[in-house]
Amino acid sequence: MEYRETYESWLSNPYFDEETKDELRAIADDDKEIKERFYKDLEFGTAGLRGVIGAGTNRMNIYVVRKTTQGLANYIAAVNAQEKGVAIAYDSRRMSPEFAKEAALCLAANGIRAYIFESLRPTPELSYAVRKLGCVAGINITASHNPPEYNGYKVYWEDGAQITPPHDSGIMAEVQKVTDYNDVKTMDQAEAEKAGLYVVIGKEIDDAYMEELKSQVIHMDAIKAMAKELKIVYSPLHGTGNIPARRVLKELGFENVYVVKEQELPDGEFPTVSYPNPEADEAFDLGLKLAKEVDADLVLATDPDADRLGVRVKDSKTGEYHTLTGNMSGCLLEEYELSQRKAVQGSLPEDGAVISTIVTTNMAATIAKAYGLRFIEVLTGFKFIGQQILGFEKSGKGTYLFGFEESYGCLIGTHARDKDAIVATMALCEAAAYYKTQGKTLWDAMIDMYEKYGYYKDDIQSVTLKGIEGLAKIQEILETFRTNPPKKIGAYDVVSARDYKKDTIVDLATGETRSTGLPSSNVLYYDLTDDAWVCVRPSGTEPKVKFYYGVKGASLEDAEEKSAALGKEILSMIDKML
């Protein structure tokens, strides 16, 4: 009953404040709740922490934030990089400013300068700030699109990307070494400011970030031509995107930007949605209502930390608004960026590359190859795209042209090393203006692309399994697939089976085995006949196991039917395992 002992120690230790103790006293008779809060430390994963806000070792609170920051500070000291400092940003969630401040004061107490934003900022701006200020690391307090009871703590390294090997395991090890909360350092804010170890940042970074975004514009002529005609509805979903997204559109000259008033202001309760995810239809209910009132061309919504962008586009023939999935908007932007850069510049760099993740649509590779570009596939997580950009810079070989992942995130330019929904907002509005000069909508451009490359349709099925038992079940599902890989899934034969944990790709016809060429990860992937595929992986941020899949059809209707049939088959497979 170690968790009980840990619980009692929090109640008796004078280090913990009375408010925390009151919260813990209130659950004194609920053994299950005590166990959930104390059976383990909140796990520092590959990028940091994410968990429910509350008292306990397995929750997000100021003490867990301090302890984690102490581990990070110890790692920074171990690599002798204290002089470089750390940039800190936060979003609109409950306790975000408080967690950011606690992290900054812990760093300061360790002699490491903290550059903390004066108010909430988007994730991509934090990524930009790390490199702009020459910091060794960055901390971003956010739980992205999770429900309101969550918060998180993401760590970035000096290249501006979320931490990758060897730094992820190195920081993780240092965090785990901090076992006594009393050993965690902190200091008074006024003293930290006086010592030059607590530095507030804002406007100068905002302005520089804006200029980086605007430098990515290809068709300023199209924007000028359509600035008065194009109608854009935008929602920040109560998050960080409101000011930067509106600012960049205004500075480029777009005159008809309508903001969803009910979702405009930052609010950690996210009162208009059950959770602030631009992938969810409910996130667009208010935006679509406004779009119909003003006859908007497109409707955009960013998640709370503004690294993901959801999109709805108008079909001029029916007047209806179509949903663009992350795969669809990513491919639309990929095609626009590559085709127009080639048109304007005459050619694309010979060493040009497009980067995407293993769970992203096969269409991404098809487009890249059509332009004679190298296509690089990486593990799930935008940090691996960032890692490739760093590799290009270090080697002097390779030019980054575009990168995206299916989870509604892309990056145009190399100013940031994470998904950037602000630059994506700007680029989609630019693309809409350009196609409008051609007498087309974004939906028309999407259909043109399908006609050119094939009707790809990709989807995902998720199973949520909460708590200790849920985690065990998720692992059981993965192991079932690993030990008994399917030879057929629905109407498709399995051509090859990839196991990224074992680092194997097995050709089912020949039995030939080769390496995946990617780092170890608990992910299974099945290449199917007819350019279809299925991938199984546990979520890194939520208690879910995810089944990604894609098909290619002869038409929109055909692709829809094939996707629905494959999705139904996957759900049937899952049901048998539960």
C-alpha positions in Angstrom: 0.0 0.0 0.0 2.8 2.4 -0.9 0.3 4.8 -2.4 -1.3 5.3 1.0 2.0 6.1 2.6 2.8 8.7 -0.1 -0.7 10.1 0.4 -0.1 10.4 4.2 3.3 12.0 3.6 1.8 14.8 1.5 -0.7 15.4 4.4 2.1 15.6 7.0 4.9 17.3 5.1 5.0 21.1 5.9 6.3 21.6 2.3 2.8 21.2 0.8 0.3 24.1 1.2 -3.0 23.9 3.1 -5.1 24.1 0.0 -3.5 21.0 -1.4 -3.9 19.2 1.9 -7.6 20.2 2.1 -8.1 18.7 -1.4 -6.5 15.5 -0.2 -8.4 15.3 3.1 -11.6 15.5 1.0 -10.8 12.1 -0.6 -9.7 10.4 2.7 -12.5 7.8 2.4 -12.0 7.1 -1.3 -9.3 4.5 -1.6 -9.6 4.2 -5.4 -9.2 8.0 -5.9 -6.2 8.0 -3.6 -4.6 5.1 -5.5 -5.2 6.9 -8.9 -3.5 10.0 -7.6 -0.6 8.4 -5.8 0.1 4.9 -7.3 2.8 6.4 -9.5 4.5 9.7 -10.5 2.9 11.5 -13.4 4.9 10.0 -16.2 7.4 12.2 -18.0 6.9 10.9 -21.5 8.8 11.6 -24.7 7.9 15.3 -24.7 7.0 16.0 -21.1 3.9 15.8 -18.9 0.2 15.7 -19.5 -2.4 14.9 -16.9 -5.5 15.9 -14.9 -5.0 19.0 -12.6 -5.1 18.2 -8.9 -3.2 17.2 -5.8 -1.0 14.1 -6.0 2.1 12.6 -7.6 0.0 11.4 -10.6 -1.6 14.8 -11.2 -0.6 18.2 -12.6 0.1 20.7 -9.8 2.8 23.2 -8.9 4.8 20.6 -7.0 5.0 18.2 -9.9 5.9 21.1 -12.2 8.7 22.2 -9.8 10.0 18.7 -9.5 10.0 18.2 -13.3 11.7 21.6 -13.8 14.4 20.7 -11.2 15.1 17.5 -13.3 15.4 19.7 -16.4 17.6 22.1 -14.6 19.9 19.3 -13.5 20.1 18.0 -17.1 21.0 21.5 -18.4 23.7 21.8 -15.8 25.0 18.3 -16.8 25.5 19.5 -20.4 27.0 22.9 -19.2 24.3 25.0 -20.9 23.1 27.1 -17.9 24.2 30.4 -19.6 21.8 30.0 -22.5 18.6 30.2 -20.6 15.1 28.7 -21.2 12.1 30.2 -22.9 8.6 29.6 -21.3 5.2 30.0 -22.9 1.7 29.0 -21.7 -1.9 28.8 -23.0 -5.3 29.7 -21.7 -5.9 26.6 -19.5 -6.6 26.4 -15.8 -3.3 27.0 -13.8 -1.2 27.7 -17.0 0.2 31.1 -15.8 0.9 29.6 -12.3 2.7 26.6 -13.7 4.7 28.7 -16.1 5.8 31.0 -13.2 6.7 28.1 -10.9 8.9 26.6 -13.7 10.6 30.0 -14.2 11.3 30.5 -10.5 12.7 26.9 -10.2 15.1 27.6 -13.2 16.1 30.9 -11.7 16.9 29.3 -8.3 19.2 27.0 -10.3 21.0 29.9 -11.9 19.3 29.5 -15.3 17.7 32.6 -16.9 14.0 32.1 -17.6 12.5 34.1 -20.5 8.8 34.0 -19.7 6.1 35.5 -22.0 4.0 38.3 -20.5 0.8 36.5 -21.4 -0.4 33.5 -23.3 1.2 32.7 -26.6 0.8 29.9 -29.3 3.1 26.8 -29.3 4.8 27.7 -32.6 5.9 31.1 -31.2 7.5 29.4 -28.3 9.4 27.1 -30.7 10.5 30.2 -32.6 11.5 32.1 -29.4 13.8 29.2 -28.3 16.0 29.7 -31.4 15.5 33.5 -31.6 16.8 34.0 -28.1 19.5 31.3 -28.4 18.1 29.3 -25.5 19.1 25.8 -24.6 15.5 24.7 -24.0 11.9 25.8 -24.0 8.9 24.9 -21.7 5.4 25.2 -22.9 2.5 24.8 -20.5 -0.3 23.4 -22.5 -2.5 20.2 -22.8 -3.2 21.1 -26.4 -6.8 20.0 -27.3 -7.5 17.9 -24.2 -10.6 18.4 -22.0 -10.5 21.4 -19.5 -9.5 19.3 -16.5 -6.1 18.6 -18.1 -2.9 20.6 -18.4 0.6 19.7 -19.6 4.3 20.6 -19.7 6.1 20.2 -23.0 9.9 20.5 -23.2 11.7 21.8 -26.3 15.5 21.7 -27.0 17.7 24.3 -28.6 16.7 23.5 -32.2 13.1 24.6 -31.3 11.7 21.1 -31.6 10.2 19.0 -28.8 12.9 16.8 -27.3 14.3 13.8 -29.2 17.1 11.3 -28.4 19.4 11.6 -26.6 17.9 14.6 -24.7 14.5 13.0 -24.1 15.9 10.0 -22.2 18.6 12.2 -20.5 16.0 14.7 -19.2 13.6 11.8 -18.2 16.4 10.2 -16.2 17.2 13.4 -14.3 13.5 14.0 -13.5 13.2 10.5 -12.1 16.2 11.1 -9.9 14.4 13.9 -8.1 12.5 11.9 -5.5 12.3 14.3 -2.5 10.2 17.4 -3.1 12.1 19.2 -0.4 15.2 19.1 -2.7 13.5 21.2 -5.3 14.7 24.7 -5.6 12.6 27.9 -6.0 13.1 31.6 -5.2 11.2 34.9 -4.8 10.2 36.5 -8.1 11.4 40.0 -7.2 14.8 38.5 -6.3 14.9 36.5 -9.5 14.1 39.6 -11.6 16.8 41.7 -9.7 19.3 39.0 -10.5 18.4 39.0 -14.2 17.2 35.4 -14.0 13.4 36.2 -14.6 13.0 38.1 -17.8 9.6 38.9 -19.2 9.3 38.8 -23.0 6.6 39.8 -25.5 6.4 42.4 -28.3 9.9 42.0 -29.7 9.4 38.3 -30.2 5.8 38.8 -31.5 7.0 41.3 -34.1 9.9 39.1 -35.3 7.6 36.0 -35.5 5.1 37.9 -37.6 7.7 38.9 -40.1 8.8 35.3 -40.4 5.3 34.3 -41.2 4.7 37.0 -43.8 8.0 36.1 -45.6 6.3 32.8 -46.6 3.7 34.4 -48.7 4.0 33.4 -52.4 1.1 35.4 -54.0 0.8 38.8 -52.5 -0.8 39.8 -55.8 -3.7 37.4 -55.2 -4.2 38.6 -51.7 -4.4 42.2 -52.9 -6.8 41.3 -55.6 -9.2 39.4 -53.3 -8.7 41.2 -50.0 -12.1 42.9 -50.2 -13.9 39.8 -51.5 -12.7 36.8 -49.6 -14.7 36.2 -46.4 -13.0 34.3 -43.6 -14.6 33.1 -40.3 -12.1 32.3 -37.6 -12.3 30.8 -34.0 -9.5 30.5 -31.5 -11.6 28.1 -29.5 -10.9 30.2 -26.3 -7.2 29.8 -26.8 -4.0 31.5 -27.9 -4.6 32.0 -31.6 -6.9 35.0 -31.4 -4.3 37.8 -31.5 -1.6 36.4 -33.8 -4.0 34.9 -36.4 -6.0 38.1 -36.7 -2.8 40.2 -36.7 -1.2 38.3 -39.6 -4.4 38.4 -41.7 -4.9 42.1 -41.0 -1.2 43.0 -41.8 -1.5 41.1 -45.1 -4.6 43.1 -46.0 -7.5 40.6 -45.6 -10.5 42.9 -44.8 -13.3 40.4 -44.1 -12.2 38.4 -41.1 -15.1 37.5 -38.8 -14.3 36.1 -35.4 -16.6 33.9 -33.5 -17.4 36.2 -30.6 -18.6 33.4 -28.2 -15.1 31.7 -28.6 -12.9 34.8 -28.9 -11.6 35.3 -25.4 -9.3 33.0 -23.6 -11.2 30.7 -21.2 -9.7 27.6 -19.6 -13.3 26.2 -19.1 -13.9 26.1 -22.8 -17.6 26.8 -22.2 -18.8 26.4 -25.8 -17.4 22.9 -26.4 -17.1 19.7 -24.5 -13.4 19.8 -25.3 -11.5 22.3 -27.6 -10.5 20.1 -30.5 -10.8 21.5 -34.0 -11.1 17.9 -35.2 -14.5 17.7 -33.6 -17.7 18.8 -35.4 -19.0 20.6 -32.3 -16.0 23.0 -32.4 -17.5 24.4 -35.7 -21.1 24.7 -34.7 -20.8 28.4 -33.9 -18.4 29.1 -36.7 -20.6 27.5 -39.3 -23.6 29.5 -38.0 -21.7 32.7 -38.5 -20.3 31.5 -41.9 -23.8 31.1 -43.2 -24.8 34.5 -42.0 -21.9 36.3 -43.7 -21.6 33.8 -46.7 -18.0 33.0 -45.8 -15.6 31.2 -48.2 -13.9 29.3 -45.4 -14.1 28.6 -41.7 -11.0 28.1 -39.6 -10.5 27.1 -35.9 -7.3 26.7 -34.0 -6.9 24.6 -30.8 -5.9 26.3 -27.5 -2.2 26.3 -28.1 -2.6 27.1 -31.9 -0.6 24.3 -33.3 -3.6 22.5 -34.9 -6.0 24.0 -37.5 -9.4 22.7 -38.4 -11.0 23.8 -41.7 -14.4 24.0 -43.4 -14.6 25.2 -47.0 -17.6 26.3 -49.0 -18.8 24.3 -52.0 -20.0 27.0 -54.4 -22.3 24.6 -56.2 -24.3 23.5 -53.2 -23.6 26.3 -50.7 -22.7 23.7 -48.1 -19.4 23.6 -46.1 -17.2 20.6 -46.4 -14.9 19.4 -43.7 -11.3 19.1 -44.5 -9.5 16.5 -42.4 -5.9 17.1 -41.3 -4.9 14.9 -44.2 -7.0 16.9 -46.7 -5.9 20.4 -45.6 -2.3 19.1 -45.4 -2.3 17.8 -48.9 -4.1 20.9 -50.2 -1.4 23.1 -48.7 1.3 20.8 -49.9 0.0 20.9 -53.5 -0.4 24.7 -53.3 3.0 25.4 -51.8 4.9 23.1 -54.2 3.0 24.1 -57.4 3.1 27.8 -56.8 6.7 27.9 -55.6 7.6 26.0 -58.7 5.5 28.4 -60.9 7.0 31.5 -59.3 10.6 30.3 -59.0 10.7 28.2 -62.2 11.9 25.1 -60.4 12.1 23.5 -56.9 15.4 22.7 -55.2 17.0 19.5 -56.4 17.5 18.4 -52.8 14.0 19.5 -51.8 12.1 17.2 -49.4 8.6 16.8 -48.0 8.3 15.1 -44.6 5.3 13.3 -43.1 4.5 10.8 -40.4 3.7 7.1 -40.9 0.1 7.6 -40.0 -0.4 10.4 -42.6 -2.2 9.8 -45.9 -0.4 8.0 -48.7 -1.4 11.0 -50.9 1.4 13.1 -49.3 4.0 10.8 -50.9 2.2 10.8 -54.2 2.2 14.6 -54.4 5.9 14.9 -53.4 7.0 12.3 -56.0 4.9 14.0 -58.7 7.2 17.1 -58.2 10.3 14.9 -58.2 11.0 15.5 -54.5 12.3 13.3 -51.8 9.6 12.0 -49.5 10.7 11.2 -45.9 8.5 9.2 -43.5 9.0 9.6 -39.8 7.4 8.3 -36.6 4.3 10.0 -35.2 5.0 13.3 -33.6 6.0 16.6 -35.3 9.3 16.6 -33.3 10.6 14.0 -35.7 9.9 16.3 -38.6 11.8 19.0 -36.7 14.6 16.5 -36.2 14.9 16.1 -40.0 15.1 19.9 -40.5 17.9 20.0 -38.0 19.6 17.2 -39.9 19.4 19.2 -43.2 20.9 22.2 -41.4 23.8 20.3 -39.9 24.7 18.3 -43.0 24.0 21.1 -45.5 22.1 18.5 -47.5 18.4 18.7 -48.0 16.0 21.6 -48.3 12.8 21.5 -46.3 9.8 22.4 -48.4 6.8 21.2 -46.5 5.9 18.9 -43.6 2.6 17.8 -42.0 0.9 15.1 -40.0 -2.7 13.9 -40.1 -3.5 15.4 -36.7 -4.3 18.8 -38.2 -0.7 20.2 -38.1 1.8 21.5 -40.7 4.8 23.8 -40.9 5.5 26.1 -43.8 9.0 27.6 -43.5 11.6 26.7 -40.8 11.1 29.6 -38.4 9.5 27.1 -36.0 10.1 23.4 -35.5 6.6 22.4 -34.4 3.2 22.5 -36.0 2.2 26.1 -36.7 -1.6 26.8 -37.1 -0.9 30.5 -37.4 1.2 30.1 -40.6 -1.3 27.5 -41.8 -4.2 29.9 -41.3 -2.3 32.5 -43.3 -1.4 30.1 -46.1 -4.9 28.7 -46.4 -6.3 32.2 -46.7 -3.6 33.0 -49.3 -4.5 29.8 -51.2 -8.2 30.7 -51.1 -7.4 34.1 -52.5 -5.2 32.6 -55.2 -7.8 30.1 -56.3 -10.5 32.7 -56.2 -8.6 34.7 -58.8 -8.9 31.5 -60.9 -12.6 31.4 -60.3 -12.3 28.4 -57.9 -13.0 27.7 -54.3 -10.7 25.6 -52.0 -13.1 22.8 -52.4 -12.7 23.0 -56.2 -8.9 22.8 -55.7 -9.4 19.8 -53.5 -11.4 18.0 -56.2 -8.8 18.9 -58.8 -6.2 17.3 -56.7 -8.2 14.1 -56.2 -8.7 14.0 -60.0 -4.9 14.4 -60.5 -3.6 12.0 -57.8 -6.5 9.7 -56.9 -9.3 9.7 -54.3 -7.5 9.0 -51.1 -9.6 8.7 -47.9 -8.1 8.3 -44.5 -9.7 7.9 -41.1 -9.2 6.9 -37.5 -11.0 4.8 -34.9 -10.1 5.3 -31.3 -10.8 3.2 -28.2 -10.6 5.0 -24.8 -9.6 2.8 -21.9 -9.1 4.8 -18.7 -7.3 4.0 -15.5 -4.8 1.3 -14.5 -6.9 -1.5 -16.1 -7.3 0.5 -19.3 -3.5 0.9 -19.7 -3.1 -2.8 -19.3 -5.8 -3.5 -21.9 -4.2 -1.2 -24.4 -0.9 -3.1 -24.1 -2.8 -6.4 -24.4 -4.4 -5.3 -27.7 -1.0 -4.3 -29.1 0.5 -7.7 -28.1 -2.4 -9.6 -29.6 -1.7 -7.9 -33.0 2.0 -8.4 -32.5 2.0 -12.1 -31.9 -0.9 -12.9 -34.3 -0.5 -10.4 -37.2 -3.5 -10.4 -39.6 -3.1 -11.8 -43.1 -6.3 -10.1 -44.3 -8.2 -7.0 -43.1 -11.7 -6.7 -44.6 -11.5 -6.8 -48.4 -7.7 -6.3 -48.4 -4.8 -8.7 -48.2 -1.9 -7.7 -46.0 1.2 -7.2 -48.2 3.7 -6.4 -45.4 3.6 -6.1 -41.6 5.8 -3.4 -39.9 6.6 -3.7 -36.2 8.4 -0.5 -35.2 9.2 -1.9 -31.7 11.0 -4.9 -33.2 12.3 -2.8 -36.1 11.1 -5.2 -38.7 9.1 -5.1 -42.0 8.0 -8.6 -43.0 7.0 -9.3 -46.6 4.1 -11.7 -46.2 4.5 -13.3 -49.6 8.2 -14.0 -49.4 8.9 -13.9 -45.6 11.7 -11.5 -46.3 12.5 -9.3 -43.3 14.1 -5.8 -43.4 14.6 -2.9 -41.0 12.1 0.0 -40.7 15.0 2.4 -40.5 13.2 4.3 -37.7 13.7 4.5 -33.9 11.9 1.9 -31.7 8.3 2.7 -31.0 5.3 0.6 -29.9 3.5 0.9 -33.3 2.3 -1.7 -35.8 1.6 -1.0 -39.4 0.1 -3.1 -42.2 0.5 -2.3 -45.9 -2.5 -3.6 -47.7 -3.4 -4.2 -51.4 -4.7 -1.3 -53.5 -2.7 1.3 -51.7 -4.7 0.8 -48.5 -3.1 0.6 -45.0 -3.8 0.2 -41.3 -1.7 1.4 -38.3 -2.2 0.6 -34.6 -0.6 2.7 -31.9 -1.3 3.8 -28.3 -1.9 7.5 -27.9 1.1 9.3 -26.3 -1.1 11.9 -24.7 -4.5 10.2 -23.9 -5.7 6.8 -22.5 -6.5 5.6 -26.0 -5.4 3.0 -28.6 -5.7 4.4 -32.1 -6.4 2.6 -35.4 -5.4 4.7 -38.4 -6.4 3.6 -41.8 -6.5 4.7 -45.4 -7.9 3.7 -48.8 -7.8 4.8 -52.4 -11.0 5.0 -54.5 -12.1 5.7 -58.0 -14.4 8.6 -56.9 -15.3 10.4 -53.7 -18.3 8.0 -53.2 -16.2 4.9 -53.9 -13.5 6.1 -51.4 -16.2 6.8 -48.8 -17.6 3.3 -49.2 -14.3 1.6 -49.0 -13.2 3.6 -46.0 -16.5 2.9 -44.1 -16.2 -0.9 -44.8 -12.6 -1.0 -43.6 -13.5 1.1 -40.5 -16.4 -1.4 -39.7 -14.0 -4.3 -40.0 -11.5 -2.7 -37.7 -14.2 -2.0 -35.1 -15.2 -5.6 -35.3 -11.6 -6.7 -34.7 -11.4 -4.5 -31.6 -14.7 -5.7 -30.2 -13.4 -9.3 -30.3 -10.5 -8.2 -28.1 -12.4 -6.2 -25.5 
